[in-house]
Amino acid sequence: PGAAPDDPASWEARIRGIRGAVTRFVPEAEQAAAAERASAEQARGRAYEEAAAAAEQARGQVGGEVSEALAAASAVAGRRAAELAPGLASQPYGTAAWHTPEPIDASMPPYVRVGTLEVADTPIILPVVGTRGWQIWADEPAAAHRLVQNTLLRVVGTAAPLRVRIDAYDPRLVGALGLFGRLQ
């Protein structure tokens, strides 16, 4: 006090005082920062755990609702398949209906079952009567062959004798088409 502001000793004393105060404050500030960091990391960990639990709960709810919707849709598809493809035309292979004699109607079923979706055992049916035909596209020729073979077996198995007529068109002439098959 009372020293001139330009006095170097005065400035040095002030700087030492500030340095002493800061030196005492630094450990306390470091401790406070470490405590705040630890508290923030704990809060972040809790937030992650809560978010993960909420996400898992939401996945469970959505999964349950999707399962219920799939089951309902499958039931509707099964009933509709039985209406459109009556009798053996909609029954999966291997069921008791295929092993017991069933009177065959004189008419052709308008649709036949050609497969099953793996989801909830949902039948896949396709029209065979009243359609101009099918155009089959497949990644593998064997898959197209299996579809045609399955459909033909189903139509023949569910139709009255002499009621089935199959016309095949092979624009590339790679199949067995009588005399045209020899032109390969």
Secondary structure as GFF3:
##gff-version 3
##sequence-region A 1 184
A	DSSP	alpha_helix	8	84	.	.	.	ID=ss1
A	DSSP	three_ten_helix	87	89	.	.	.	ID=ss2
A	DSSP	three_ten_helix	96	98	.	.	.	ID=ss3
A	DSSP	beta_strand	111	117	.	.	.	ID=ss4
A	DSSP	three_ten_helix	119	121	.	.	.	ID=ss5
A	DSSP	beta_strand	122	127	.	.	.	ID=ss6
A	DSSP	alpha_helix	141	158	.	.	.	ID=ss7
A	DSSP	three_ten_helix	178	183	.	.	.	ID=ss8
###
